[in-house]
């Protein structure tokens, strides 16, 4: 499994991302984008936090906290990717504003075609090897063909086959989760997810980063006076990133060669996958908290 994964790492990542975006697209209609006009304040704040605040927090961690190497690249990559369909699901489960979550996800997903390469270049150029060339064209192609195209195809499925779209979306999401499992198993069997090599200090840094996003995702919407369901949606969008896309971009930036070491790429992969686990745990806590708060209000 280890050698197979190393040989086809990019395609493992592409498989799970394509199915994730197909599943998300099958829940979206063109009308969902109308929420941009109906809720301009909340959508603007949510989008601004995604595209500006999250990269700023990543910059502070990289420049001031002392994050270096693969962990710095991993944190920058997390900051450069948008939210995904998981954030929409979690917003719904937490009784947040689901249309707002969908709108912010859709806008930032489209924007990342330009913003992701730009944010990566700004944040991590100095932490990459001198002979490293940022594969900007490859990243743009990855986003276009494995993120945006499946998203549009999913929307077409919903428009043409509305009775079956829910089932198709469900199985696509399951296939994507299966892809994540394959990536974890493949990386582990290839010796690329080494907790000892990653280090306890780096684990704490990634934990601190996700906690910082969680706090910022709650405080700023509250300061701007958003309603509680909108705060829930924006916080989920800030915390829950499209880790699927992060794994794919990592595979493009640091392709693995059988028999060759890839220490920097391994550290980036571990950072992204660790964040993926942590965001699920944080989201579970937030869902429980918001649902309990909702029940207390209605009681």
FENKAMO-V898657 format. One line per field, one symbol per residue. ss: DSSP state (@ for helix, = for strand, . for the rest). phi: phi as a letter, one per 40 degrees, with the letter a starting at -180 (. if undefined). burial: + if it has 16 or more other C-alpha atoms within 10 Angstrom, else -. A space follows every 50 residues. Layout:
ss=???
phi=???
burial=???
This chain:
ss=.@@@@@@.@@@@@@@@@@@@@@@@@....@@@@@@@@@.@@@@@@@@@@@ @@@@@@@@@@@@@@@...@@@@@@@@@@@@..=.@@@@@@@@@....@@@ @@@@@@@@@@@@@@@@@@@@@@@@@@@........@@@@@@@@@@@@@@@ @@@@@@@@@@.@@@@@@@@@@@@@@@@@@@@@@@@@@@@.....@@@@.@ @@@@@@@@@@@@@@@@@@@@@@@....@@@@@@@@@@@@.=.@@@@@@@@ @@@.........@@@@@@@@@@@@@@@@@@@@@@@@@@@@@@@@@@@@.
phi=.ccccdcbddccccdccdccccccccbbbdccccccccbccccccccccc cbcccccccccccbcgcbfccccccccccccccbccccccccccgcccdc dcccccccccccdbcccccccccbdccbdcccbccdcccccdcccbbccc ccccccdcccbccbcccccdccccccccccdcccccccccgcbbccccgc ccccccccccccccccccccccccgccdccddccccccccccddcdcccd cccbccbdgbcadccccccccccccdccccccccccccccccccccccc
burial=-+--++--++-+++++++++++++++++----+-++-----++-+++-++ +-+++++++-++----++++++++++++++++++++++++++++++++++ ++++++++++-++-+++-++--++---+-------+--++-+++-+++++ +++++++++-----++-++++++++++-++-++++++--+-++----+-- -++-++--++++++-+++-++----+-+++++++++++++++++++++++ ++++++-------+++++++++++++-+++-++--++--+---+-----
